[in-house]
Amino acid sequence: MSPSDPVLMGSALSVAAAAGADGEIPVGAVVVAADGTVLASAGNAREADRDPTAHAEVVALRQAGAVLGDWQLTGCTLIVTLEPCTMCAGALVLARVARLVFGAWDPKAGAVGSLWDVVRDRRLNHRPEVVGGVREDECAALLEAFFAARR
């Protein structure tokens, strides 16, 4: 784990909280360049955009690609508050993200070790470094509070 990972997870948590306040499932993502420059940050936007693919990770990856002018995010780190699903795990592999840092594990839909392990599948042409459980309790608490309020 990099010393900046917990700090950057704080940024992802802020974005996640804002998404939750807007009625989205509170997941936040930040994309950082190899030199530490924050390229993009996004929360879930499925409700606002009426788009099933508007997960925080996908939105942030799209934004980072636009900033760099390239779909290949070589050398970048994706920090996200929740273990990515299969779609998001596939997207970060295809984007050539160098590192994935996530907070809470997702035993129902996680694709980075919980249900599947897309990012470490040797059949794929790219496998990012993975760091899980960064500020896990805070990330999980945000999600738990959101769903408790909806019950």
Secondary structure, DSSP 8 states (H G I E B T S, - for coil): --TTHHHHHHHHHHHHHHHHHTTS---EEEEE-TTS-EEEEEE--HHHHT-TT--HHHHHHHHHHHHHTSS--TT-EEEEEE---HHHHHHHHHTT-SEEEEEE--TTT-TBTTS-BGGG-TTSS---EEE--TTHHHHHHHHHHHHHHH-
